[in-house]
Amino acid sequence: MAWETTPQGYIKTTAKITKGAVLQYYGHEIGLTDSRANQIVNVNRTLDELSKPETLKSINGMPITITHPDKKAVDANDWKSKTVGHVQNPRVESNYIVCDAFIQDKSAIELLKDRDIRELSVGYEPADIQEINGQFYHKNIRVNHVAIVAEGRAGSDCRLNDSKSKIGEKMKFQAKKTWLIDAIKKLLTDSGLSAEEINKKIDELVAELEEVQGKEDEESKSKAEELQKQIDELKAQLEALNDDTPNAGDDQKDAQIVALTAELEAVKKERDELKARVEELEAEKDMGSVVNDAKTRFPKVKLNDAKSARDVRISVLVDHGIYSKEQATKLTDAEIRAAYAGLVATSTKKNKVVSSLLNDSKEAPKSASKRLGGK
């Protein structure tokens, strides 16, 4: 389905948000604390589990975000500042969970039109990971949000559908960067290792070889032969790496390195521009939220010169005599936010007291004159 623009200016399309697959995580990401905590483990997220009615119900109406929130979840406290749209009508199509996706934030729509970012990554509620017969399974799946990301764990086929953007048309940012780095390493040395790394690897293999040398069983003899072969290969690579004699291919190799390095820098620049745009988008959303809050709570404060959420909060704090402008400029963003929150809390409490005094519905006691029918 191509993108459809609604009369309100929203973007509507379909989206494959996840699929039945075996996904890789570091052990600590799924709660492992033993020797596997820093190892990559496979987690089975089956289509049977994804298609359960309770799971599909948890997807309906969930927010869409640009990248995952720092705290990994969206709730009522930050929904307004994090959300750019929502998903609805979740359903099973082949091996995928498909939804209708609505992007409703103007800045996010412009960002998606400018950049080829379409991949999706589901943010889950605290995962129920069960180990069954040595295999890990994601059970009782509940969805918190769906994030638009540069590279999703589930693969490039889980994405916002867009007739203008074909899968494989462009390399993903991170994948392209990794490919370029690997290509440069390959040109510098066939093993992709530095001389220091090769020497370290040789020492490790020699230590292993010493452990099995002298043993007469066939397994030890076979292992010793394999270790010696690896050591010889690494020594040959080290010798080639240390050989400073120029050869006919050096010029071509240097040219390739220069070209690949330039391309890597271009990818880094594009990534930095994307990051800056996302930060700008977040700042714009924060600014709008804070301005609305300040105008509602402190309508007499002039905010015409405020250019950021920080400026808005400072204007309110200075107006109420909490800080002078000079003092406020020396404070961190966290300190400004905390002071503003304190002022809001105090102001809210005062308003409640005034409200209770003015709007107490209980009738005043009648005087003796009134009880007898007088005024």
SULTA-V25025 format. One record per backbone hydrogen bond with DSSP energy under -1.0 kcal/mol. NH is the residue of the N-H (numbers start at 1). CO is the residue of the C=O. Records with the same first field share a line. If there is no record, write none. Layout:
# SULTA-V25025
NH: CO  CO
This chain:
# SULTA-V25025
4: 12
6: 10
9: 6
11: 103
12: 4
13: 101
15: 99
16: 159
17: 97
20: 95
21: 45
23: 43
25: 41
27: 39
28: 37
29: 26
30: 27
31: 28
32: 27
37: 34
39: 36
41: 25
43: 23
44: 136
45: 21
50: 46
51: 47
52: 49
56: 52
57: 53
58: 54
60: 56
61: 87
62: 59
64: 85
65: 146
67: 148
72: 69
78: 75
79: 75
82: 78
83: 79
84: 64
86: 102
87: 62
88: 100
91: 98
93: 96
96: 93
97: 18
98: 91
99: 15
100: 88
101: 13
102: 86
103: 11
104: 84
105: 84
109: 105
110: 106
111: 107
112: 108
113: 109
114: 110
115: 111
117: 115
120: 158
121: 147
123: 145
125: 142
130: 137
132: 135
135: 132
137: 130
138: 44
139: 128
144: 123
145: 123
146: 63
147: 121
148: 65
149: 119
155: 152
158: 155
160: 118
161: 14
165: 162
169: 166
176: 172
177: 173
178: 174
179: 175
180: 176
181: 177
182: 178
183: 179
184: 180
185: 181
186: 182
187: 183
188: 184
189: 185
192: 189
198: 194
199: 195
200: 196
201: 197
202: 198
203: 199
204: 200
205: 201
206: 202
207: 203
208: 204
209: 205
210: 206
211: 207
213: 209
215: 212
221: 217
222: 218
223: 219
224: 220
225: 221
226: 222
227: 223
228: 224
229: 225
230: 226
231: 227
232: 228
233: 229
234: 230
235: 231
236: 232
237: 233
238: 234
239: 235
240: 236
241: 237
242: 238
250: 247
253: 249
254: 250
255: 251
256: 252
257: 253
258: 254
259: 255
260: 256
261: 257
262: 258
263: 259
264: 260
265: 261
266: 262
267: 263
268: 264
269: 265
270: 266
271: 267
272: 268
273: 269
274: 270
275: 271
276: 272
277: 273
278: 274
279: 275
280: 276
281: 277
282: 278
283: 279
284: 280
285: 281
286: 282
287: 283
288: 284
289: 285
290: 286
291: 287
292: 288
293: 289
294: 290
295: 291
296: 292
297: 293
298: 294
301: 298
306: 303
312: 308
313: 309
314: 310
315: 311
316: 312
317: 313
318: 314
319: 315
320: 316
321: 318
322: 317
328: 324
329: 325
330: 327
331: 328
336: 332
337: 333
338: 334
339: 335
340: 336
341: 337
342: 338
343: 339
344: 340
345: 341
346: 342
347: 343
348: 344
349: 345
350: 346
351: 347
352: 348
353: 349
354: 350
355: 351
356: 352
357: 353
358: 354
359: 355
371: 367
372: 368
373: 370
374: 369
